[in-house]
Amino acid sequence: SLIKLVYFSRHEDIQTDDKRRRRLKHRALVPIGHKRSYPILGGRLHFVKFETGNLNDCLDFINSKQLHHG
């Protein structure tokens, strides 16, 4: 079986996305559903798989990406 890891990283290049972010931020402040609004964080979801026998590789990956720091 597999270890499935999903993590979020923010975009580093702020200048190229600046206009798009402003548009999305404006739209994100419009309530969705029952008076709730959700911020757009501007980033990417990453999906990584490891064989369960390679648990140490997975832990090393988490440590190298500093994912355990919250």
CHARMM-style PDB file with segment names, atoms N, HN, CA, C and O in Angstrom:
ATOM      1  N   SER     1       0.836  -1.189   0.000  1.00  0.00      PROA
ATOM      2  CA  SER     1       0.000   0.000   0.000  1.00  0.00      PROA
ATOM      3  C   SER     1       0.881   1.254   0.000  1.00  0.00      PROA
ATOM      4  O   SER     1       2.104   1.181   0.119  1.00  0.00      PROA
ATOM      5  N   LEU     2       0.221   2.397  -0.137  1.00  0.00      PROA
ATOM      6  HN  LEU     2      -0.772   2.456  -0.234  1.00  0.00      PROA
ATOM      7  CA  LEU     2       0.954   3.652  -0.313  1.00  0.00      PROA
ATOM      8  C   LEU     2       0.691   4.643   0.816  1.00  0.00      PROA
ATOM      9  O   LEU     2      -0.380   4.654   1.424  1.00  0.00      PROA
ATOM     10  N   ILE     3       1.687   5.467   1.076  1.00  0.00      PROA
ATOM     11  HN  ILE     3       2.556   5.458   0.582  1.00  0.00      PROA
ATOM     12  CA  ILE     3       1.522   6.651   1.912  1.00  0.00      PROA
ATOM     13  C   ILE     3       1.205   7.781   0.939  1.00  0.00      PROA
ATOM     14  O   ILE     3       1.979   8.043   0.018  1.00  0.00      PROA
ATOM     15  N   LYS     4       0.091   8.440   1.135  1.00  0.00      PROA
ATOM     16  HN  LYS     4      -0.538   8.227   1.884  1.00  0.00      PROA
ATOM     17  CA  LYS     4      -0.308   9.541   0.259  1.00  0.00      PROA
ATOM     18  C   LYS     4      -0.216  10.835   1.049  1.00  0.00      PROA
ATOM     19  O   LYS     4      -0.849  10.993   2.093  1.00  0.00      PROA
ATOM     20  N   LEU     5       0.579  11.748   0.535  1.00  0.00      PROA
ATOM     21  HN  LEU     5       1.094  11.619  -0.313  1.00  0.00      PROA
ATOM     22  CA  LEU     5       0.840  13.013   1.215  1.00  0.00      PROA
ATOM     23  C   LEU     5       0.373  14.159   0.326  1.00  0.00      PROA
ATOM     24  O   LEU     5       0.718  14.217  -0.854  1.00  0.00      PROA
ATOM     25  N   VAL     6      -0.403  15.057   0.887  1.00  0.00      PROA
ATOM     26  HN  VAL     6      -0.684  15.010   1.846  1.00  0.00      PROA
ATOM     27  CA  VAL     6      -0.857  16.251   0.177  1.00  0.00      PROA
ATOM     28  C   VAL     6      -0.428  17.453   1.000  1.00  0.00      PROA
ATOM     29  O   VAL     6      -0.665  17.506   2.206  1.00  0.00      PROA
ATOM     30  N   TYR     7       0.210  18.428   0.339  1.00  0.00      PROA
ATOM     31  HN  TYR     7       0.403  18.386  -0.642  1.00  0.00      PROA
ATOM     32  CA  TYR     7       0.598  19.640   1.049  1.00  0.00      PROA
ATOM     33  C   TYR     7       0.406  20.857   0.156  1.00  0.00      PROA
ATOM     34  O   TYR     7       0.373  20.750  -1.070  1.00  0.00      PROA
ATOM     35  N   PHE     8       0.282  21.997   0.786  1.00  0.00      PROA
ATOM     36  HN  PHE     8       0.309  22.084   1.782  1.00  0.00      PROA
ATOM     37  CA  PHE     8       0.026  23.264   0.113  1.00  0.00      PROA
ATOM     38  C   PHE     8       1.276  24.131   0.162  1.00  0.00      PROA
ATOM     39  O   PHE     8       1.931  24.220   1.201  1.00  0.00      PROA
ATOM     40  N   SER     9       1.607  24.766  -0.947  1.00  0.00      PROA
ATOM     41  HN  SER     9       1.075  24.693  -1.790  1.00  0.00      PROA
ATOM     42  CA  SER     9       2.699  25.740  -0.956  1.00  0.00      PROA
ATOM     43  C   SER     9       2.198  27.013  -1.624  1.00  0.00      PROA
ATOM     44  O   SER     9       1.443  26.968  -2.594  1.00  0.00      PROA
ATOM     45  N   ARG    10       2.627  28.131  -1.093  1.00  0.00      PROA
ATOM     46  HN  ARG    10       3.241  28.167  -0.304  1.00  0.00      PROA
ATOM     47  CA  ARG    10       2.236  29.423  -1.662  1.00  0.00      PROA
ATOM     48  C   ARG    10       3.112  29.751  -2.859  1.00  0.00      PROA
ATOM     49  O   ARG    10       4.263  29.320  -2.937  1.00  0.00      PROA
ATOM     50  N   HSD    11       2.551  30.526  -3.804  1.00  0.00      PROA
ATOM     51  HN  HSD    11       1.616  30.875  -3.741  1.00  0.00      PROA
ATOM     52  CA  HSD    11       3.327  30.976  -4.959  1.00  0.00      PROA
ATOM     53  C   HSD    11       4.408  31.934  -4.501  1.00  0.00      PROA
ATOM     54  O   HSD    11       4.165  32.789  -3.650  1.00  0.00      PROA
ATOM     55  N   GLU    12       5.595  31.797  -5.058  1.00  0.00      PROA
ATOM     56  HN  GLU    12       5.793  31.102  -5.749  1.00  0.00      PROA
ATOM     57  CA  GLU    12       6.712  32.674  -4.711  1.00  0.00      PROA
ATOM     58  C   GLU    12       6.720  33.942  -5.554  1.00  0.00      PROA
ATOM     59  O   GLU    12       7.132  35.000  -5.077  1.00  0.00      PROA
ATOM     60  N   ASP    13       6.269  33.848  -6.803  1.00  0.00      PROA
ATOM     61  HN  ASP    13       5.935  32.989  -7.191  1.00  0.00      PROA
ATOM     62  CA  ASP    13       6.338  34.982  -7.729  1.00  0.00      PROA
ATOM     63  C   ASP    13       5.106  35.865  -7.571  1.00  0.00      PROA
ATOM     64  O   ASP    13       4.090  35.640  -8.229  1.00  0.00      PROA
ATOM     65  N   ILE    14       5.190  36.858  -6.711  1.00  0.00      PROA
ATOM     66  HN  ILE    14       6.014  37.041  -6.176  1.00  0.00      PROA
ATOM     67  CA  ILE    14       4.050  37.714  -6.407  1.00  0.00      PROA
ATOM     68  C   ILE    14       3.807  38.736  -7.519  1.00  0.00      PROA
ATOM     69  O   ILE    14       2.655  39.063  -7.806  1.00  0.00      PROA
ATOM     70  N   GLN    15       4.861  39.243  -8.147  1.00  0.00      PROA
ATOM     71  HN  GLN    15       5.797  38.977  -7.914  1.00  0.00      PROA
ATOM     72  CA  GLN    15       4.712  40.305  -9.134  1.00  0.00      PROA
ATOM     73  C   GLN    15       3.890  39.869 -10.334  1.00  0.00      PROA
ATOM     74  O   GLN    15       3.029  40.627 -10.780  1.00  0.00      PROA
ATOM     75  N   THR    16       4.119  38.685 -10.872  1.00  0.00      PROA
ATOM     76  HN  THR    16       4.819  38.070 -10.510  1.00  0.00      PROA
ATOM     77  CA  THR    16       3.395  38.262 -12.065  1.00  0.00      PROA
ATOM     78  C   THR    16       1.943  37.968 -11.757  1.00  0.00      PROA
ATOM     79  O   THR    16       1.093  38.086 -12.640  1.00  0.00      PROA
ATOM     80  N   ASP    17       1.636  37.589 -10.527  1.00  0.00      PROA
ATOM     81  HN  ASP    17       2.326  37.494  -9.810  1.00  0.00      PROA
ATOM     82  CA  ASP    17       0.268  37.250 -10.162  1.00  0.00      PROA
ATOM     83  C   ASP    17      -0.468  38.414  -9.505  1.00  0.00      PROA
ATOM     84  O   ASP    17      -1.621  38.255  -9.104  1.00  0.00      PROA
ATOM     85  N   ASP    18       0.165  39.580  -9.384  1.00  0.00      PROA
ATOM     86  HN  ASP    18       1.102  39.710  -9.710  1.00  0.00      PROA
ATOM     87  CA  ASP    18      -0.394  40.670  -8.595  1.00  0.00      PROA
ATOM     88  C   ASP    18      -1.774  41.103  -9.086  1.00  0.00      PROA
ATOM     89  O   ASP    18      -2.702  41.209  -8.285  1.00  0.00      PROA
ATOM     90  N   LYS    19      -1.928  41.358 -10.399  1.00  0.00      PROA
ATOM     91  HN  LYS    19      -1.174  41.272 -11.050  1.00  0.00      PROA
ATOM     92  CA  LYS    19      -3.220  41.793 -10.927  1.00  0.00      PROA
ATOM     93  C   LYS    19      -4.271  40.705 -10.748  1.00  0.00      PROA
ATOM     94  O   LYS    19      -5.405  40.981 -10.358  1.00  0.00      PROA
ATOM     95  N   ARG    20      -3.883  39.467 -11.038  1.00  0.00      PROA
ATOM     96  HN  ARG    20      -2.961  39.242 -11.355  1.00  0.00      PROA
ATOM     97  CA  ARG    20      -4.818  38.354 -10.898  1.00  0.00      PROA
ATOM     98  C   ARG    20      -5.247  38.191  -9.444  1.00  0.00      PROA
ATOM     99  O   ARG    20      -6.418  37.937  -9.162  1.00  0.00      PROA
ATOM    100  N   ARG    21      -4.306  38.337  -8.531  1.00  0.00      PROA
ATOM    101  HN  ARG    21      -3.355  38.544  -8.760  1.00  0.00      PROA
ATOM    102  CA  ARG    21      -4.619  38.211  -7.100  1.00  0.00      PROA
ATOM    103  C   ARG    21      -5.611  39.279  -6.657  1.00  0.00      PROA
ATOM    104  O   ARG    21      -6.540  38.997  -5.899  1.00  0.00      PROA
ATOM    105  N   ARG    22      -5.409  40.508  -7.133  1.00  0.00      PROA
ATOM    106  HN  ARG    22      -4.654  40.736  -7.748  1.00  0.00      PROA
ATOM    107  CA  ARG    22      -6.325  41.580  -6.742  1.00  0.00      PROA
ATOM    108  C   ARG    22      -7.737  41.280  -7.223  1.00  0.00      PROA
ATOM    109  O   ARG    22      -8.703  41.482  -6.488  1.00  0.00      PROA
ATOM    110  N   ARG    23      -7.861  40.789  -8.476  1.00  0.00      PROA
ATOM    111  HN  ARG    23      -7.076  40.625  -9.074  1.00  0.00      PROA
ATOM    112  CA  ARG    23      -9.181  40.426  -8.992  1.00  0.00      PROA
ATOM    113  C   ARG    23      -9.794  39.308  -8.166  1.00  0.00      PROA
ATOM    114  O   ARG    23     -10.959  39.383  -7.777  1.00  0.00      PROA
ATOM    115  N   LEU    24      -8.999  38.260  -7.895  1.00  0.00      PROA
ATOM    116  HN  LEU    24      -8.052  38.199  -8.211  1.00  0.00      PROA
ATOM    117  CA  LEU    24      -9.504  37.123  -7.136  1.00  0.00      PROA
ATOM    118  C   LEU    24      -9.828  37.509  -5.700  1.00  0.00      PROA
ATOM    119  O   LEU    24     -10.811  37.031  -5.133  1.00  0.00      PROA
ATOM    120  N   LYS    25      -9.016  38.362  -5.117  1.00  0.00      PROA
ATOM    121  HN  LYS    25      -8.218  38.751  -5.578  1.00  0.00      PROA
ATOM    122  CA  LYS    25      -9.270  38.800  -3.742  1.00  0.00      PROA
ATOM    123  C   LYS    25     -10.592  39.553  -3.685  1.00  0.00      PROA
ATOM    124  O   LYS    25     -11.386  39.359  -2.764  1.00  0.00      PROA
ATOM    125  N   HSD    26     -10.825  40.411  -4.671  1.00  0.00      PROA
ATOM    126  HN  HSD    26     -10.180  40.568  -5.420  1.00  0.00      PROA
ATOM    127  CA  HSD    26     -12.082  41.158  -4.714  1.00  0.00      PROA
ATOM    128  C   HSD    26     -13.260  40.196  -4.815  1.00  0.00      PROA
ATOM    129  O   HSD    26     -14.251  40.355  -4.103  1.00  0.00      PROA
ATOM    130  N   ARG    27     -13.162  39.196  -5.695  1.00  0.00      PROA
ATOM    131  HN  ARG    27     -12.357  39.067  -6.274  1.00  0.00      PROA
ATOM    132  CA  ARG    27     -14.231  38.217  -5.849  1.00  0.00      PROA
ATOM    133  C   ARG    27     -14.383  37.356  -4.602  1.00  0.00      PROA
ATOM    134  O   ARG    27     -15.495  36.954  -4.260  1.00  0.00      PROA
ATOM    135  N   ALA    28     -13.275  37.069  -3.917  1.00  0.00      PROA
ATOM    136  HN  ALA    28     -12.372  37.395  -4.194  1.00  0.00      PROA
ATOM    137  CA  ALA    28     -13.322  36.197  -2.743  1.00  0.00      PROA
ATOM    138  C   ALA    28     -14.058  36.852  -1.590  1.00  0.00      PROA
ATOM    139  O   ALA    28     -14.561  36.155  -0.708  1.00  0.00      PROA
ATOM    140  N   LEU    29     -14.134  38.166  -1.575  1.00  0.00      PROA
ATOM    141  HN  LEU    29     -13.726  38.732  -2.291  1.00  0.00      PROA
ATOM    142  CA  LEU    29     -14.823  38.854  -0.491  1.00  0.00      PROA
ATOM    143  C   LEU    29     -16.333  38.856  -0.672  1.00  0.00      PROA
ATOM    144  O   LEU    29     -17.065  39.238   0.241  1.00  0.00      PROA
ATOM    145  N   VAL    30     -16.809  38.432  -1.843  1.00  0.00      PROA
ATOM    146  HN  VAL    30     -16.214  38.121  -2.584  1.00  0.00      PROA
ATOM    147  CA  VAL    30     -18.238  38.321  -2.078  1.00  0.00      PROA
ATOM    148  C   VAL    30     -18.727  37.074  -1.357  1.00  0.00      PROA
ATOM    149  O   VAL    30     -18.171  35.994  -1.553  1.00  0.00      PROA
ATOM    150  N   PRO    31     -19.757  37.201  -0.526  1.00  0.00      PROA
ATOM    151  CA  PRO    31     -20.233  36.036   0.231  1.00  0.00      PROA
ATOM    152  C   PRO    31     -20.638  34.888  -0.677  1.00  0.00      PROA
ATOM    153  O   PRO    31     -21.230  35.087  -1.738  1.00  0.00      PROA
ATOM    154  N   ILE    32     -20.304  33.687  -0.236  1.00  0.00      PROA
ATOM    155  HN  ILE    32     -19.823  33.525   0.625  1.00  0.00      PROA
ATOM    156  CA  ILE    32     -20.669  32.462  -0.945  1.00  0.00      PROA
ATOM    157  C   ILE    32     -21.606  31.700  -0.023  1.00  0.00      PROA
ATOM    158  O   ILE    32     -21.241  31.398   1.113  1.00  0.00      PROA
ATOM    159  N   GLY    33     -22.804  31.384  -0.490  1.00  0.00      PROA
ATOM    160  HN  GLY    33     -23.101  31.629  -1.413  1.00  0.00      PROA
ATOM    161  CA  GLY    33     -23.716  30.617   0.353  1.00  0.00      PROA
ATOM    162  C   GLY    33     -24.315  31.481   1.441  1.00  0.00      PROA
ATOM    163  O   GLY    33     -24.888  32.535   1.166  1.00  0.00      PROA
ATOM    164  N   HSD    34     -24.181  31.042   2.656  1.00  0.00      PROA
ATOM    165  HN  HSD    34     -23.715  30.186   2.880  1.00  0.00      PROA
ATOM    166  CA  HSD    34     -24.821  31.683   3.800  1.00  0.00      PROA
ATOM    167  C   HSD    34     -23.896  32.678   4.499  1.00  0.00      PROA
ATOM    168  O   HSD    34     -23.400  32.403   5.592  1.00  0.00      PROA
ATOM    169  N   LYS    35     -23.669  33.807   3.885  1.00  0.00      PROA
ATOM    170  HN  LYS    35     -24.072  34.030   2.998  1.00  0.00      PROA
ATOM    171  CA  LYS    35     -22.893  34.911   4.463  1.00  0.00      PROA
ATOM    172  C   LYS    35     -21.468  34.525   4.844  1.00  0.00      PROA
ATOM    173  O   LYS    35     -20.918  35.081   5.795  1.00  0.00      PROA
ATOM    174  N   ARG    36     -20.879  33.616   4.145  1.00  0.00      PROA
ATOM    175  HN  ARG    36     -21.326  33.165   3.373  1.00  0.00      PROA
ATOM    176  CA  ARG    36     -19.486  33.245   4.394  1.00  0.00      PROA
ATOM    177  C   ARG    36     -18.643  33.691   3.205  1.00  0.00      PROA
ATOM    178  O   ARG    36     -19.086  33.625   2.059  1.00  0.00      PROA
ATOM    179  N   SER    37     -17.445  34.136   3.482  1.00  0.00      PROA
ATOM    180  HN  SER    37     -17.085  34.190   4.414  1.00  0.00      PROA
ATOM    181  CA  SER    37     -16.511  34.427   2.401  1.00  0.00      PROA
ATOM    182  C   SER    37     -15.230  33.651   2.676  1.00  0.00      PROA
ATOM    183  O   SER    37     -14.858  33.430   3.828  1.00  0.00      PROA
ATOM    184  N   TYR    38     -14.568  33.244   1.611  1.00  0.00      PROA
ATOM    185  HN  TYR    38     -14.870  33.423   0.675  1.00  0.00      PROA
ATOM    186  CA  TYR    38     -13.384  32.412   1.715  1.00  0.00      PROA
ATOM    187  C   TYR    38     -12.209  33.110   1.042  1.00  0.00      PROA
ATOM    188  O   TYR    38     -12.313  33.494  -0.123  1.00  0.00      PROA
ATOM    189  N   PRO    39     -11.103  33.281   1.743  1.00  0.00      PROA
ATOM    190  CA  PRO    39      -9.941  33.925   1.118  1.00  0.00      PROA
ATOM    191  C   PRO    39      -9.285  33.009   0.096  1.00  0.00      PROA
ATOM    192  O   PRO    39      -9.319  31.787   0.236  1.00  0.00      PROA
ATOM    193  N   ILE    40      -8.703  33.589  -0.906  1.00  0.00      PROA
ATOM    194  HN  ILE    40      -8.676  34.582  -1.020  1.00  0.00      PROA
ATOM    195  CA  ILE    40      -7.927  32.833  -1.882  1.00  0.00      PROA
ATOM    196  C   ILE    40      -6.467  33.004  -1.501  1.00  0.00      PROA
ATOM    197  O   ILE    40      -5.953  34.122  -1.458  1.00  0.00      PROA
ATOM    198  N   LEU    41      -5.805  31.892  -1.225  1.00  0.00      PROA
ATOM    199  HN  LEU    41      -6.223  30.984  -1.260  1.00  0.00      PROA
ATOM    200  CA  LEU    41      -4.457  31.944  -0.676  1.00  0.00      PROA
ATOM    201  C   LEU    41      -3.370  32.086  -1.732  1.00  0.00      PROA
ATOM    202  O   LEU    41      -2.270  32.536  -1.410  1.00  0.00      PROA
ATOM    203  N   GLY    42      -3.637  31.722  -2.968  1.00  0.00      PROA
ATOM    204  HN  GLY    42      -4.530  31.357  -3.229  1.00  0.00      PROA
ATOM    205  CA  GLY    42      -2.622  31.844  -4.011  1.00  0.00      PROA
ATOM    206  C   GLY    42      -1.493  30.862  -3.839  1.00  0.00      PROA
ATOM    207  O   GLY    42      -0.415  31.229  -3.371  1.00  0.00      PROA
ATOM    208  N   GLY    43      -1.720  29.631  -4.206  1.00  0.00      PROA
ATOM    209  HN  GLY    43      -2.595  29.333  -4.586  1.00  0.00      PROA
ATOM    210  CA  GLY    43      -0.702  28.605  -4.052  1.00  0.00      PROA
ATOM    211  C   GLY    43      -1.049  27.368  -4.851  1.00  0.00      PROA
ATOM    212  O   GLY    43      -1.836  27.417  -5.796  1.00  0.00      PROA
ATOM    213  N   ARG    44      -0.456  26.273  -4.460  1.00  0.00      PROA
ATOM    214  HN  ARG    44       0.183  26.233  -3.693  1.00  0.00      PROA
ATOM    215  CA  ARG    44      -0.604  25.029  -5.212  1.00  0.00      PROA
ATOM    216  C   ARG    44      -0.673  23.853  -4.243  1.00  0.00      PROA
ATOM    217  O   ARG    44       0.025  23.831  -3.230  1.00  0.00      PROA
ATOM    218  N   LEU    45      -1.518  22.879  -4.563  1.00  0.00      PROA
ATOM    219  HN  LEU    45      -2.085  22.898  -5.386  1.00  0.00      PROA
ATOM    220  CA  LEU    45      -1.551  21.620  -3.827  1.00  0.00      PROA
ATOM    221  C   LEU    45      -0.596  20.651  -4.501  1.00  0.00      PROA
ATOM    222  O   LEU    45      -0.573  20.538  -5.726  1.00  0.00      PROA
ATOM    223  N   HSD    46       0.183  19.960  -3.702  1.00  0.00      PROA
ATOM    224  HN  HSD    46       0.165  20.052  -2.707  1.00  0.00      PROA
ATOM    225  CA  HSD    46       1.126  18.961  -4.203  1.00  0.00      PROA
ATOM    226  C   HSD    46       0.700  17.594  -3.685  1.00  0.00      PROA
ATOM    227  O   HSD    46       0.313  17.458  -2.524  1.00  0.00      PROA
ATOM    228  N   PHE    47       0.770  16.591  -4.537  1.00  0.00      PROA
ATOM    229  HN  PHE    47       1.084  16.702  -5.480  1.00  0.00      PROA
ATOM    230  CA  PHE    47       0.410  15.226  -4.184  1.00  0.00      PROA
ATOM    231  C   PHE    47       1.640  14.346  -4.365  1.00  0.00      PROA
ATOM    232  O   PHE    47       2.234  14.308  -5.442  1.00  0.00      PROA
ATOM    233  N   VAL    48       2.019  13.637  -3.298  1.00  0.00      PROA
ATOM    234  HN  VAL    48       1.537  13.668  -2.422  1.00  0.00      PROA
ATOM    235  CA  VAL    48       3.211  12.789  -3.335  1.00  0.00      PROA
ATOM    236  C   VAL    48       2.843  11.430  -2.767  1.00  0.00      PROA
ATOM    237  O   VAL    48       2.087  11.335  -1.800  1.00  0.00      PROA
ATOM    238  N   LYS    49       3.389  10.363  -3.381  1.00  0.00      PROA
ATOM    239  HN  LYS    49       4.003  10.440  -4.167  1.00  0.00      PROA
ATOM    240  CA  LYS    49       3.146   9.003  -2.891  1.00  0.00      PROA
ATOM    241  C   LYS    49       4.461   8.328  -2.549  1.00  0.00      PROA
ATOM    242  O   LYS    49       5.470   8.514  -3.230  1.00  0.00      PROA
ATOM    243  N   PHE    50       4.433   7.543  -1.487  1.00  0.00      PROA
ATOM    244  HN  PHE    50       3.614   7.392  -0.934  1.00  0.00      PROA
ATOM    245  CA  PHE    50       5.575   6.738  -1.064  1.00  0.00      PROA
ATOM    246  C   PHE    50       5.082   5.329  -0.768  1.00  0.00      PROA
ATOM    247  O   PHE    50       3.983   5.148  -0.243  1.00  0.00      PROA
ATOM    248  N   GLU    51       5.892   4.336  -1.103  1.00  0.00      PROA
ATOM    249  HN  GLU    51       6.784   4.482  -1.529  1.00  0.00      PROA
ATOM    250  CA  GLU    51       5.592   2.970  -0.677  1.00  0.00      PROA
ATOM    251  C   GLU    51       5.671   2.928   0.845  1.00  0.00      PROA
ATOM    252  O   GLU    51       6.523   3.590   1.438  1.00  0.00      PROA
ATOM    253  N   THR    52       4.796   2.160   1.480  1.00  0.00      PROA
ATOM    254  HN  THR    52       4.104   1.622   0.998  1.00  0.00      PROA
ATOM    255  CA  THR    52       4.810   2.113   2.945  1.00  0.00      PROA
ATOM    256  C   THR    52       6.128   1.575   3.482  1.00  0.00      PROA
ATOM    257  O   THR    52       6.512   1.900   4.606  1.00  0.00      PROA
ATOM    258  N   GLY    53       6.819   0.764   2.707  1.00  0.00      PROA
ATOM    259  HN  GLY    53       6.507   0.500   1.795  1.00  0.00      PROA
ATOM    260  CA  GLY    53       8.130   0.269   3.117  1.00  0.00      PROA
ATOM    261  C   GLY    53       9.188   1.361   3.158  1.00  0.00      PROA
ATOM    262  O   GLY    53      10.245   1.186   3.764  1.00  0.00      PROA
ATOM    263  N   ASN    54       8.902   2.488   2.511  1.00  0.00      PROA
ATOM    264  HN  ASN    54       8.043   2.630   2.019  1.00  0.00      PROA
ATOM    265  CA  ASN    54       9.838   3.618   2.468  1.00  0.00      PROA
ATOM    266  C   ASN    54       9.388   4.749   3.394  1.00  0.00      PROA
ATOM    267  O   ASN    54       9.471   5.924   3.036  1.00  0.00      PROA
ATOM    268  N   LEU    55       8.919   4.390   4.565  1.00  0.00      PROA
ATOM    269  HN  LEU    55       8.851   3.435   4.855  1.00  0.00      PROA
ATOM    270  CA  LEU    55       8.441   5.385   5.519  1.00  0.00      PROA
ATOM    271  C   LEU    55       9.517   6.420   5.843  1.00  0.00      PROA
ATOM    272  O   LEU    55       9.218   7.608   5.969  1.00  0.00      PROA
ATOM    273  N   ASN    56      10.759   5.976   5.977  1.00  0.00      PROA
ATOM    274  HN  ASN    56      11.001   5.012   5.875  1.00  0.00      PROA
ATOM    275  CA  ASN    56      11.847   6.917   6.282  1.00  0.00      PROA
ATOM    276  C   ASN    56      12.048   7.936   5.163  1.00  0.00      PROA
ATOM    277  O   ASN    56      12.359   9.098   5.427  1.00  0.00      PROA
ATOM    278  N   ASP    57      11.871   7.504   3.913  1.00  0.00      PROA
ATOM    279  HN  ASP    57      11.619   6.561   3.698  1.00  0.00      PROA
ATOM    280  CA  ASP    57      11.965   8.450   2.790  1.00  0.00      PROA
ATOM    281  C   ASP    57      10.870   9.509   2.896  1.00  0.00      PROA
ATOM    282  O   ASP    57      11.108  10.689   2.639  1.00  0.00      PROA
ATOM    283  N   CYS    58       9.681   9.079   3.274  1.00  0.00      PROA
ATOM    284  HN  CYS    58       9.487   8.120   3.483  1.00  0.00      PROA
ATOM    285  CA  CYS    58       8.566  10.011   3.441  1.00  0.00      PROA
ATOM    286  C   CYS    58       8.868  11.008   4.555  1.00  0.00      PROA
ATOM    287  O   CYS    58       8.653  12.209   4.390  1.00  0.00      PROA
ATOM    288  N   LEU    59       9.362  10.518   5.681  1.00  0.00      PROA
ATOM    289  HN  LEU    59       9.537   9.543   5.815  1.00  0.00      PROA
ATOM    290  CA  LEU    59       9.697  11.401   6.803  1.00  0.00      PROA
ATOM    291  C   LEU    59      10.824  12.365   6.440  1.00  0.00      PROA
ATOM    292  O   LEU    59      10.804  13.528   6.844  1.00  0.00      PROA
ATOM    293  N   ASP    60      11.807  11.881   5.678  1.00  0.00      PROA
ATOM    294  HN  ASP    60      11.823  10.937   5.350  1.00  0.00      PROA
ATOM    295  CA  ASP    60      12.886  12.757   5.213  1.00  0.00      PROA
ATOM    296  C   ASP    60      12.345  13.850   4.288  1.00  0.00      PROA
ATOM    297  O   ASP    60      12.774  15.001   4.357  1.00  0.00      PROA
ATOM    298  N   PHE    61      11.401  13.475   3.425  1.00  0.00      PROA
ATOM    299  HN  PHE    61      11.052  12.539   3.370  1.00  0.00      PROA
ATOM    300  CA  PHE    61      10.780  14.436   2.516  1.00  0.00      PROA
ATOM    301  C   PHE    61      10.038  15.513   3.312  1.00  0.00      PROA
ATOM    302  O   PHE    61      10.176  16.704   3.033  1.00  0.00      PROA
ATOM    303  N   ILE    62       9.257  15.089   4.294  1.00  0.00      PROA
ATOM    304  HN  ILE    62       9.145  14.122   4.520  1.00  0.00      PROA
ATOM    305  CA  ILE    62       8.517  16.031   5.140  1.00  0.00      PROA
ATOM    306  C   ILE    62       9.482  16.983   5.841  1.00  0.00      PROA
ATOM    307  O   ILE    62       9.236  18.187   5.918  1.00  0.00      PROA
ATOM    308  N   ASN    63      10.571  16.436   6.347  1.00  0.00      PROA
ATOM    309  HN  ASN    63      10.771  15.458   6.284  1.00  0.00      PROA
ATOM    310  CA  ASN    63      11.573  17.260   7.024  1.00  0.00      PROA
ATOM    311  C   ASN    63      12.251  18.231   6.047  1.00  0.00      PROA
ATOM    312  O   ASN    63      12.456  19.398   6.381  1.00  0.00      PROA
ATOM    313  N   SER    64      12.595  17.760   4.853  1.00  0.00      PROA
ATOM    314  HN  SER    64      12.429  16.812   4.582  1.00  0.00      PROA
ATOM    315  CA  SER    64      13.290  18.610   3.877  1.00  0.00      PROA
ATOM    316  C   SER    64      12.415  19.771   3.400  1.00  0.00      PROA
ATOM    317  O   SER    64      12.926  20.851   3.105  1.00  0.00      PROA
ATOM    318  N   LYS    65      11.118  19.555   3.324  1.00  0.00      PROA
ATOM    319  HN  LYS    65      10.703  18.677   3.563  1.00  0.00      PROA
ATOM    320  CA  LYS    65      10.178  20.606   2.907  1.00  0.00      PROA
ATOM    321  C   LYS    65       9.676  21.426   4.095  1.00  0.00      PROA
ATOM    322  O   LYS    65       8.908  22.373   3.926  1.00  0.00      PROA
ATOM    323  N   GLN    66      10.114  21.058   5.286  1.00  0.00      PROA
ATOM    324  HN  GLN    66      10.738  20.289   5.423  1.00  0.00      PROA
ATOM    325  CA  GLN    66       9.706  21.716   6.532  1.00  0.00      PROA
ATOM    326  C   GLN    66       8.189  21.747   6.674  1.00  0.00      PROA
ATOM    327  O   GLN    66       7.610  22.753   7.083  1.00  0.00      PROA
ATOM    328  N   LEU    67       7.552  20.623   6.329  1.00  0.00      PROA
ATOM    329  HN  LEU    67       8.022  19.805   5.997  1.00  0.00      PROA
ATOM    330  CA  LEU    67       6.098  20.528   6.395  1.00  0.00      PROA
ATOM    331  C   LEU    67       5.609  20.310   7.818  1.00  0.00      PROA
ATOM    332  O   LEU    67       4.435  20.540   8.112  1.00  0.00      PROA
ATOM    333  N   HSD    68       6.471  19.881   8.682  1.00  0.00      PROA
ATOM    334  HN  HSD    68       7.424  19.694   8.444  1.00  0.00      PROA
ATOM    335  CA  HSD    68       6.087  19.608  10.066  1.00  0.00      PROA
ATOM    336  C   HSD    68       6.055  20.869  10.926  1.00  0.00      PROA
ATOM    337  O   HSD    68       5.723  20.798  12.109  1.00  0.00      PROA
ATOM    338  N   HSD    69       6.392  22.007  10.354  1.00  0.00      PROA
ATOM    339  HN  HSD    69       6.661  22.064   9.393  1.00  0.00      PROA
ATOM    340  CA  HSD    69       6.401  23.258  11.119  1.00  0.00      PROA
ATOM    341  C   HSD    69       5.048  23.953  11.125  1.00  0.00      PROA
ATOM    342  O   HSD    69       4.865  24.961  11.809  1.00  0.00      PROA
ATOM    343  N   GLY    70       4.100  23.414  10.362  1.00  0.00      PROA
ATOM    344  HN  GLY    70       4.249  22.596   9.807  1.00  0.00      PROA
ATOM    345  CA  GLY    70       2.760  23.998  10.354  1.00  0.00      PROA
ATOM    346  C   GLY    70       2.716  25.202   9.567  1.00  0.00      PROA
ATOM    347  OT1 GLY    70       1.662  25.827   9.452  1.00  0.00      PROA
TER     348      GLY     70
END
